[in-house]
């Protein structure tokens, strides 16, 4: 018989679920992830053959991207006395969270509608929680399988539909949540130069949206890492002069024509659609704000788990954890000299790699030498088997700032070959995890 917790109507398969359950537990997070057997492929070792014992501690977790509730349901099974704050801005996901809360009863599931970047304000406003008040938070960044498969949402070109791409779109569920959608910007607005009514039904604002060819190229390149962004932008501008671009199929055909021939399984429109979705929903900035919110809300020994699906998101998470753990060691000045990047770009990149700004070449040289000394000290600690970092001891760096996280995953964790076979959409997933220390939040810039 199916458990009331595992039963689901919302079709979405959570990725790296067992790894997430391991690292989100304040008890098991500091222990190595148990594996079995030797193998080949994405991970040399498979998953643990047995399910970890249930933990009856009364934890409070946050599922910052509830979606279909896969992580929430697994957490509730693993921790029978825990409660999960289920956050999502998608109206369909929020309805699913409400249904799950009603099915389970009590206050084990606390649905909250909103963006995880506003997590601090949401928890205080909706639940009266503030300060360090949660034991773990999980982020599953990106669009869900459910959203991709719903053609009317406009996330995918596989099914023809309107160019919407808003995570908070209320087309099906009515105007109930109009107050939340402070911007009604859609992908259709971006690819067309038009006069649009933004701001929702409560405070509509008539505004001219003019995204030029360079604007479109920058959006597609910066958010989709698309090398042919200029050609694609040129094709979009030429097409919209003939007629408005309103559907996903229409845009996909334009991109295909602009990008030219392609080799491999990835459709040329994939990165363009990703870029538009990220820009419409301001996903990268939301992720940055969400990580800062997690740093504020996590208790000492609370855990942060992030699952990302492409390099832009993974880089944000990786840099945030490196900075807040005091492990931001960068490439060093020698790299910029050898690569001929000792000019403006090289210096700016070297300055931005640290919290403090370096104001002169001499200071850069000094800082580079300090990096070498820190790396050597860490190498000795590892060789001697000494504890590199202790959560209960607030070690500080040379600037007097104390790390607010200890990294648990030395490298990103990838799904096993078996999981990819079961769920092909898991192939690009990466998981990183960290545990909160007793130090004050560093408020890192990532």
C-alpha positions in Angstrom: 0.0 0.0 0.0 1.3 3.4 -0.9 2.3 5.7 1.9 0.3 9.0 2.2 3.5 10.8 2.1 5.0 9.2 -1.0 1.8 9.3 -3.1 1.9 12.2 -5.6 -0.2 13.7 -8.3 2.5 16.2 -9.3 4.8 14.5 -11.8 8.4 15.3 -10.9 11.3 13.0 -10.0 13.8 14.5 -7.4 17.5 14.1 -8.3 20.3 12.9 -6.0 17.6 12.1 -3.4 19.6 9.7 -1.2 22.6 12.0 -1.2 20.4 14.9 -0.2 18.9 13.0 2.7 22.4 12.2 3.9 23.8 15.7 3.8 20.7 17.5 5.1 20.8 15.6 8.3 22.7 17.4 11.1 23.7 14.0 12.5 25.0 12.3 9.3 26.2 15.3 7.3 29.7 15.3 8.8 30.2 11.5 8.2 31.3 10.2 4.8 28.5 9.2 2.4 28.3 5.4 2.7 28.9 3.6 -0.7 29.1 0.0 -1.9 31.1 -1.8 -4.4 33.5 -0.6 -7.1 32.2 0.4 -10.5 32.7 2.7 -13.4 31.0 5.7 -14.9 29.9 8.9 -13.4 30.7 7.7 -9.9 33.1 4.9 -9.1 30.9 3.7 -6.3 27.2 3.2 -6.1 24.6 4.3 -3.6 24.3 2.8 -0.1 22.4 -0.5 -0.3 20.2 0.2 2.7 18.1 3.2 3.7 19.5 5.1 6.7 17.8 4.7 10.0 15.0 7.1 10.8 15.9 10.1 12.9 13.2 11.2 15.4 14.7 14.6 16.2 12.2 17.5 15.9 14.0 19.4 13.1 12.7 22.3 11.0 13.8 22.0 7.4 13.1 24.3 4.4 12.4 22.9 0.9 13.2 26.2 -0.9 12.0 24.8 -4.2 9.0 22.6 -3.4 8.0 21.8 -7.0 6.4 18.3 -6.9 7.4 17.8 -3.3 9.8 14.9 -3.9 12.4 16.2 -1.4 9.8 17.2 1.2 8.1 13.8 1.1 11.5 12.0 1.5 12.5 14.2 4.4 9.2 13.6 6.2 9.7 9.9 5.8 13.4 10.0 7.0 12.6 12.3 9.9 9.2 11.3 11.4 9.1 14.2 13.9 10.4 16.9 11.6 8.5 19.6 9.8 9.2 21.1 6.4 8.6 24.7 5.3 7.6 24.2 1.6 8.4 27.4 -0.4 7.5 27.8 -4.1 6.3 30.7 -6.3 4.6 28.5 -8.8 0.8 28.4 -8.2 0.6 24.7 -9.3 3.4 23.7 -6.9 1.8 25.8 -4.1 -1.5 24.0 -4.5 0.4 20.7 -4.3 2.0 21.8 -1.1 -1.4 22.7 0.3 -2.8 19.3 -0.7 0.2 17.5 0.9 -0.2 19.5 4.2 -3.9 18.6 4.3 -3.2 14.9 3.6 -0.5 14.6 6.3 -2.2 16.8 8.9 -0.7 18.6 11.8 1.9 21.2 11.0 4.5 18.9 9.4 4.2 20.7 6.1 4.0 24.5 6.1 3.3 25.8 2.6 4.6 29.3 1.8 4.0 31.0 -1.5 6.9 33.2 -2.7 10.4 33.4 -4.0 13.2 31.7 -2.0 15.3 34.9 -2.4 12.8 36.5 0.0 13.0 33.6 2.4 13.9 35.7 5.5 10.9 38.0 5.0 8.6 35.2 4.1 9.3 33.1 7.2 8.9 36.1 9.4 5.7 37.3 7.8 4.0 33.9 7.2 5.3 31.9 10.2 6.7 34.4 12.7 10.2 32.8 12.4 13.4 34.9 12.3 17.1 34.6 13.1 18.7 31.2 13.2 15.6 29.0 13.3 16.1 26.1 10.8 18.1 22.9 10.8 18.5 22.4 7.1 17.6 23.9 3.7 17.6 22.3 0.2 17.7 24.1 -3.1 16.8 22.3 -6.3 17.6 25.0 -8.8 16.0 25.2 -12.3 12.8 24.3 -14.0 11.0 21.1 -13.0 10.0 18.3 -15.2 6.3 19.2 -14.6 6.8 22.7 -15.8 8.7 21.6 -18.9 6.0 19.2 -19.8 3.2 21.8 -19.6 3.2 23.4 -23.0 1.1 26.4 -21.9 3.9 27.5 -19.6 6.2 28.1 -22.5 9.4 26.6 -20.9 10.0 24.1 -23.7 10.0 24.1 -27.5 9.1 20.4 -27.6 5.4 21.4 -27.2 4.0 24.5 -28.9 2.7 27.1 -26.5 2.7 30.8 -25.7 6.0 32.4 -24.9 5.4 32.9 -21.2 8.2 31.3 -19.1 7.1 32.9 -15.8 7.6 30.7 -12.7 4.7 32.6 -11.1 2.3 32.5 -14.0 -1.3 32.3 -13.0 -2.9 31.6 -16.3 -4.7 28.4 -15.2 -5.2 29.2 -11.5 -6.9 32.6 -11.8 -6.0 36.0 -10.5 -5.8 34.9 -6.8 -2.0 35.4 -6.7 -1.8 38.7 -8.7 -0.4 40.5 -5.7 2.7 38.2 -5.7 3.5 38.9 -9.3 5.0 42.3 -9.0 6.3 42.0 -12.6 4.4 40.4 -15.5 7.4 40.3 -17.8 7.3 37.3 -20.2 9.6 35.9 -22.8 7.3 37.3 -25.4 7.9 40.8 -24.2 11.7 40.2 -24.4 11.9 38.9 -28.0 9.5 41.6 -29.3 9.9 45.4 -29.0 6.4 46.3 -27.8 4.3 48.4 -25.5 3.3 46.1 -22.5 1.1 46.3 -19.5 3.2 45.3 -16.5 2.7 45.1 -12.8 -0.4 42.8 -12.5 -4.1 43.8 -12.2 -3.6 45.8 -9.0 -1.1 48.4 -10.2 -0.8 48.2 -14.0 1.9 50.2 -15.7 2.1 50.9 -19.4 5.8 50.7 -20.4 7.7 50.5 -23.7 9.9 47.3 -23.8 12.7 47.8 -26.3 15.2 44.9 -26.3 17.7 45.7 -29.0 19.8 43.2 -30.9 22.8 43.7 -28.6 20.5 43.4 -25.5 19.2 40.0 -26.8 22.7 38.8 -27.6 23.9 39.6 -24.1 20.9 37.9 -22.5 21.4 34.8 -24.5 25.2 34.7 -24.0 25.3 35.6 -20.3 22.4 33.4 -19.2 22.7 30.5 -21.8 26.4 30.4 -22.5 25.4 30.4 -26.2 28.4 31.0 -28.5 26.1 31.9 -31.4 24.2 34.5 -29.4 24.8 37.3 -31.9 23.6 35.3 -34.9 20.5 34.2 -33.0 19.8 37.7 -31.8 20.1 39.0 -35.3 17.6 36.4 -36.5 15.1 37.2 -33.8 15.2 41.0 -34.6 14.8 40.3 -38.3 11.8 37.9 -37.7 10.0 40.2 -35.3 10.1 43.0 -37.9 7.9 40.8 -40.1 5.5 39.7 -37.4 5.3 39.3 -33.6 6.9 36.2 -32.1 4.3 34.7 -29.9 4.8 30.9 -29.6 7.6 28.6 -28.5 7.6 26.7 -31.9 7.9 30.1 -33.7 10.9 31.1 -31.6 12.6 27.7 -31.9 12.4 27.7 -35.7 13.9 31.2 -35.8 16.7 30.2 -33.5 17.3 27.0 -35.6 17.5 29.1 -38.7 19.8 31.7 -37.1 22.2 29.2 -35.5 22.6 27.1 -38.7 23.5 23.5 -38.8 24.2 21.6 -35.5 25.8 18.3 -34.6 24.7 16.3 -31.6 21.6 15.7 -29.6 21.3 19.2 -28.1 18.8 21.4 -30.1 20.2 24.8 -31.0 17.2 26.5 -29.2 18.0 24.8 -25.8 20.4 27.5 -24.5 18.3 30.3 -25.9 15.2 29.1 -24.1 17.3 28.6 -20.9 18.6 32.1 -21.1 15.2 33.7 -21.6 13.7 31.7 -18.7 16.6 32.7 -16.4 16.2 36.3 -17.4 12.4 36.4 -17.0 12.5 35.0 -13.5 15.8 36.7 -12.4 16.9 33.2 -11.3 20.6 33.8 -10.7 20.0 36.8 -8.5 17.3 34.9 -6.7 19.7 32.1 -6.0 22.3 34.5 -4.7 19.7 36.0 -2.4 18.5 32.6 -1.3 22.0 31.5 -0.3 22.4 34.7 1.8 19.0 34.0 3.4 20.0 30.4 4.2 23.2 31.7 5.9 21.0 34.0 8.1 18.4 31.4 9.0 20.4 28.3 9.6 21.2 27.3 13.2 24.8 26.3 14.1 25.4 22.7 12.7 22.4 23.3 10.3 23.0 22.1 6.8 22.7 23.6 3.3 22.3 21.3 0.3 22.1 22.7 -3.3 21.4 20.7 -6.5 22.2 22.6 -9.7 21.9 21.6 -13.4 24.2 23.9 -15.3 27.5 25.8 -14.8 26.0 29.2 -14.1 24.1 28.0 -11.0 26.9 25.7 -9.9 29.5 28.5 -10.1 27.3 30.7 -7.8 27.0 27.9 -5.2 30.6 26.9 -5.4 31.9 30.5 -5.0 29.5 31.2 -2.2 30.6 28.1 -0.2 34.3 28.8 -0.9 34.0 32.4 0.3 31.9 31.7 3.4 34.2 28.8 4.4 37.3 30.9 4.1 38.6 28.7 1.3 38.6 31.3 -1.6 42.0 30.6 -3.0 41.6 31.5 -6.7 44.1 31.1 -9.5 46.7 33.5 -8.3 48.5 36.4 -9.9 50.9 34.1 -11.8 48.1 32.9 -14.0 47.2 36.4 -15.2 50.8 37.2 -16.0 51.4 34.0 -18.0 48.1 34.4 -19.9 48.8 38.0 -20.8 45.8 39.2 -18.7 47.7 41.6 -16.5 45.6 44.5 -17.7 42.3 45.8 -16.6 40.3 42.5 -17.0 43.0 40.4 -15.2 43.3 42.8 -12.3 39.6 43.2 -11.9 39.1 39.4 -11.9 41.8 39.1 -9.3 40.3 41.8 -7.1 36.8 40.3 -7.3 37.9 36.9 -6.3 38.2 38.0 -2.7 35.9 39.9 -0.2 38.5 42.7 0.3 39.5 44.8 -2.7 43.2 45.0 -3.7 44.2 48.5 -4.5 47.7 48.1 -6.0 50.0 45.7 -7.8 52.2 45.4 -4.8 49.2 44.4 -2.6 48.3 41.8 -5.2 51.8 40.3 -5.1 51.6 40.2 -1.3 48.2 38.6 -1.4 49.3 36.0 -3.8 52.2 35.1 -1.5 49.7 34.7 1.4 47.7 32.4 -0.8 50.7 30.2 -1.3 51.4 30.1 2.5 47.7 29.2 3.2 47.8 26.4 0.6 51.0 25.0 2.0 49.5 25.0 5.6 46.4 23.2 4.4 48.5 20.6 2.6 50.4 19.9 5.8 47.2 19.6 7.8 45.8 17.1 5.4 49.1 15.1 5.3 49.2 15.0 9.1 45.6 14.0 9.4 44.7 17.0 11.4 41.2 18.4 11.4 41.2 21.2 8.8 38.1 22.9 10.3 36.0 22.4 13.4 32.4 23.7 13.4 32.6 24.4 17.2 35.8 26.5 16.8 35.4 29.7 14.9 38.7 30.0 13.1 39.3 33.3 11.4 41.3 34.4 8.3 43.8 37.1 8.1 41.1 39.7 7.7 39.5 38.8 11.0 36.4 37.3 9.3 35.3 34.0 10.6 34.0 31.3 8.2 30.2 30.8 8.5 30.2 27.4 6.7 32.2 24.2 6.5 32.1 22.6 3.1 31.0 18.9 3.3 31.5 18.0 -0.4 35.1 18.4 -1.5 33.9 18.1 -5.1 30.4 18.3 -6.5 28.5 15.0 -6.3 27.1 13.7 -9.6 24.3 11.2 -10.1 25.2 7.5 -10.7 24.9 5.9 -14.0 21.9 3.9 -12.6 20.1 7.1 -11.7 20.7 8.7 -15.1 19.3 5.6 -16.8 16.1 5.9 -14.7 15.9 9.7 -15.2 17.8 11.1 -18.1 17.2 14.7 -16.9 19.5 14.0 -14.0 22.5 13.7 -16.2 23.8 17.3 -15.7 22.9 17.5 -11.9 25.5 18.4 -9.3 25.1 18.5 -5.5 27.1 20.5 -3.1 26.6 20.7 0.7 27.9 22.6 3.7 27.2 22.9 7.4 26.7 26.2 9.3 29.2 27.2 11.9 28.6 29.3 15.0 30.0 32.5 13.3 28.0 35.5 12.3 26.9 35.5 8.6 29.6 36.8 6.3 27.1 38.1 3.7 29.4 37.0 0.8 29.1 38.6 -2.6 28.8 35.8 -5.3 
